[in-house]
């Protein structure tokens, strides 16, 4: 009996959760989910070690892992796509044609450029050249006169990310904390307050 072909959606889901298939996805240009923030909770307020290997929780919050992001993007083949749901329920997207995550030796510094989409520009492009920061490893250049946050954007926003001063793409931030769970759209000159986000590697 001939086996039914697996749908692209199912193949994508397999790649999300089965590490051994990640490089199968890469070889076949199957979109690969690398982040999902379902509600702006505290699920991304994690340590350097947790972001390194990745995590998921029972609500569906997910991070692929910085080591795997480095391995998958080092040759510059992948684009990066953000799917962003506003609190009104509408969706917009931002895509970047070039995305590279360097190794842990350089604190997972990123290179990103080539915006397209309808999210208003700005956003993640502002984070180009930034290193990853968590509450227990501060690599951002932010300076803030408040001892509580120790000049650490991850402490301020409640989640690890590639912060600058601090974030225009606050997709790992806690809702209602710091800069909030939001996307700063330069071209539209407004904040998009977020309900849910997903990040994908695409070809």
C-alpha positions as a printed Julia matrix, in Angstrom:
203×3 Matrix{Float64}:
  0.0    0.0    0.0
  1.35   3.37  -1.0
  2.05   5.75   1.86
  0.32   9.14   1.83
  2.64  12.08   1.38
  3.3   14.08   4.51
  1.92  17.61   4.35
  4.34  20.58   4.55
  2.62  21.64   7.79
  3.18  18.24   9.39
  6.76  18.11   8.17
  7.35  21.53   9.7
  5.91  20.38  13.05
  8.19  17.33  13.0
 11.15  19.6   12.55
 10.12  21.75  15.48
 10.27  18.98  18.03
 12.63  16.31  16.7
 16.18  17.59  16.78
 17.47  14.87  14.47
 15.31  16.23  11.67
 16.48  19.83  11.93
 19.14  19.47   9.31
 16.7   17.56   7.11
 14.59  20.71   7.23
 17.61  22.82   6.36
 18.5   20.62   3.41
 14.95  20.75   2.03
 14.15  24.41   2.74
 11.25  23.52   5.05
 10.27  26.55   7.21
 11.58  25.99  10.7
  9.96  27.52  13.79
 12.61  28.96  16.1
 10.49  31.02  18.51
  6.91  31.2   19.69
  5.66  33.55  22.39
  1.99  32.86  22.93
  1.04  35.5   25.48
  3.94  37.67  26.67
  4.25  35.73  29.93
  7.49  35.17  31.88
  8.42  32.04  29.88
 11.42  33.75  28.23
 12.89  34.97  31.51
 15.52  32.21  31.31
 19.22  31.72  31.92
 22.04  31.72  29.38
 22.27  27.93  29.67
 18.55  27.51  28.9
 18.66  29.74  25.82
 21.76  27.9   24.65
 19.99  24.53  24.39
 16.42  25.74  23.84
 13.17  25.17  25.72
  9.4   24.79  25.41
  6.6   24.83  27.94
  3.08  23.43  28.23
  1.5   26.66  26.91
  3.41  26.48  23.62
  6.16  29.01  24.32
  9.26  27.84  22.48
 12.9   28.7   21.73
 14.93  26.47  19.41
 18.29  27.1   21.11
 21.17  29.44  20.34
 23.66  26.68  19.58
 21.35  25.24  16.92
 20.63  28.71  15.53
 24.36  29.18  15.06
 24.79  25.81  13.35
 21.83  26.36  11.03
 22.55  29.96  10.0
 26.33  30.03   9.81
 26.4   29.74   6.0
 23.97  32.64   5.52
 21.44  30.55   3.6
 18.38  31.34   5.69
 16.02  34.28   5.81
 14.34  35.21   9.08
 10.6   35.81   9.27
  8.55  37.25  12.13
  4.79  36.64  12.27
  3.3   39.17  14.67
 -0.23  39.16  16.06
 -1.47  42.47  17.43
 -3.72  42.58  20.47
 -6.55  43.47  18.09
 -6.12  40.01  16.55
 -4.68  41.11  13.18
 -1.4   39.67  11.84
  1.55  41.36  10.14
  4.97  40.04   9.16
  8.56  41.16   8.82
 11.18  39.26   6.83
 14.94  39.76   6.7
 16.87  38.4    3.73
 20.11  37.79   5.6
 20.4   36.35   9.11
 23.44  34.83  10.81
 23.97  33.85  14.44
 27.63  33.53  15.41
 28.97  31.07  17.99
 28.89  31.17  21.77
 32.52  32.33  21.7
 31.19  35.67  20.37
 28.04  35.56  22.55
 25.8   34.58  19.6
 26.25  37.98  17.92
 23.87  38.4   14.98
 24.02  39.86  11.49
 20.67  40.82  10.01
 19.59  42.95   7.03
 17.25  43.14   4.05
 13.81  44.0    5.46
 10.56  43.34   3.63
  6.99  42.97   4.92
  4.07  44.97   6.28
  5.11  45.35   9.93
  6.36  48.86   9.3
 10.12  48.42   9.13
 12.53  49.08  11.96
 12.02  46.3   14.45
 14.71  43.66  14.33
 17.02  45.51  11.9
 17.95  47.76  14.82
 19.47  44.73  16.57
 22.09  44.03  13.88
 25.52  43.46  15.4
 24.2   42.79  18.89
 25.17  39.94  21.2
 22.7   37.84  23.17
 21.84  38.94  26.71
 20.13  37.05  29.53
 19.52  38.01  33.14
 22.71  36.16  34.14
 24.94  37.3   31.25
 24.82  40.95  30.21
 26.19  41.72  26.72
 24.09  44.74  25.77
 25.37  48.36  25.69
 22.42  49.78  27.65
 23.1   52.15  30.56
 20.24  52.99  32.91
 20.42  54.81  36.22
 18.55  52.21  38.26
 20.43  49.68  40.37
 17.51  47.24  40.17
 18.23  46.41  36.51
 22.06  46.56  36.62
 22.21  47.99  33.05
 20.8   44.68  31.81
 17.99  44.76  29.24
 17.0   41.16  29.97
 16.35  42.07  33.6
 14.43  45.16  32.52
 12.26  43.42  29.92
 11.97  39.99  31.54
 13.44  37.89  28.73
 16.67  37.08  26.92
 17.33  38.54  23.46
 19.8   40.38  21.19
 19.38  43.7   22.93
 20.75  47.07  21.98
 19.31  49.95  24.08
 17.14  47.86  24.65
 14.74  46.51  21.97
 12.64  47.61  19.05
 11.67  43.98  18.5
 10.53  43.08  22.03
  9.29  39.63  21.1
 10.78  37.83  24.11
  9.72  40.48  26.62
  7.08  40.18  29.32
  3.79  41.92  28.74
  3.53  44.98  30.95
  7.21  44.98  31.96
 10.01  47.24  30.76
  9.4   48.12  27.11
  6.44  45.71  27.04
  5.65  42.93  24.55
  5.74  45.05  21.38
  7.23  45.81  17.96
  8.43  49.33  17.15
  7.45  50.08  13.56
  9.66  52.96  12.42
  7.95  53.57   9.1
  4.53  53.72  10.73
  5.88  55.67  13.72
  4.01  53.56  16.21
  4.3   50.65  18.6
  2.53  47.46  17.66
  1.42  45.96  20.97
  1.7   42.2   20.66
 -0.48  39.26  21.55
  1.57  36.47  19.97
  4.79  36.11  17.97
  6.52  33.47  15.9
  9.99  33.5   14.35
 10.88  31.24  11.42
 13.91  30.34   9.38
 12.91  30.26   5.72
 14.75  29.88   2.41
